[in-house]
Amino acid sequence: MINMKINDNTSNEDKPLLSISIPVLNEESNLDALHERLIIVGKSMEHLCDLEFIFTDNYSTDSTWIKLEKICSKDKRCKAIRFSRNFGFQRSILANYMHTSGDAVVQIDADLQDPPELIKVFFQEWKKGYDVVYGIRTGRSENILSNYFRKIGYWIIDKLSDYPIPRNAGDFRLIDRKVLDVLFKIKHHNPYLRGVIAGLGFKQKGIDYNRESRSSGKSKFNLFGLVRMGTSAVLSHSTMPLRLASVFGLIVLLISICGAIYYTLLKFLDPNLPQGLASIHILVLFGIGLHSLFMGIIGEYLLKIYLIIRSHPLVVIERHLNFKDEEIQF
């Protein structure tokens, strides 16, 4: 049971600004409930800090933007930007971070699976000196197959990464401004922010919580989306696939040399030995398949380099609410 009580020694004169980052996509049925709960959290923290709420609409096709217009007209702490198309979840989060002004930023999904009330706990740990405070999902209301698949994915990403990435941790986290300043200096095309932030170091802490099921709407992550994000995570934060390609290539080369020596000696010992047509075909096909795999791995890394060098905008903003024109980054 998490103790929500916070000892406050912060004076009204030097209250920090806490930005709440909320990426949305087709969340019309959840926005009102989310805003109400955020207002309650804000009232309970008004003696601790000031709040702003930054929404990034990743080109929703429902009435999400209309809902955001109504919310922003009633609550001036709320700001929103809408992209010209769907640029992907991770890029939506990063673009959101770039439009925040807070001394620290808390990112939370709009589906209410992550409890807004936990923001108070994150804030408390931040005041203790932690630069990154993230939620660790001790339980989640999904089917067994999905949970098992996610656990395997987190394990693979952690093992292949060049540095430890917290397992069962999503994007529900608080980040200090100095961490964001470093994050913004890194060139990204399709960032895996969990890995990038974990790799930056700083003082970090995980908070256990139970993730609820969606209150309304459908999840935007299907099996293909999870595999795609996992692949991006491995390629962005690990050189292990390239090293494995080199190791397997060396092993195959040694096996081929040993095989060549063996068959040469065998031919000298028995000149009448029949031709090994089947074995030759198997070895050739195996070699082609192995080389194709390695070329594919190298190609994926080259593609990521190319996309970064091409330097297309992270996102393109179509509209914005409660922002001044000079505050828009893209």
Secondary structure, DSSP 8 states (H G I E B T S, - for coil): -----------GGG--EEEEEEEESS-TTTHHHHHHHHHHHHHHTTTT-EEEEEEEE---SSSHHHHHHHHHHH-TTEEEEEESS---HHHHHHHHHHT--SSEEEE--TTSSS-GGGHHHHHHHHHTT-SEEEEEEEEESS-HHHHHHHHHHHHHHHHHSSS---TTEEEEEEEEHHHHHHHTTS--SS--HHHHHHHT-SSEEEEEEEE---SSS--S--HHHHHHHHHHHHHHH--HHHHHHHHHHHHHHHHHHHHHHHHHHHHHH-TT----HHHHHHHHHHHHHHHHHHHHHHHHHHHHHHHHHHT--S--EEEEES--GGG---
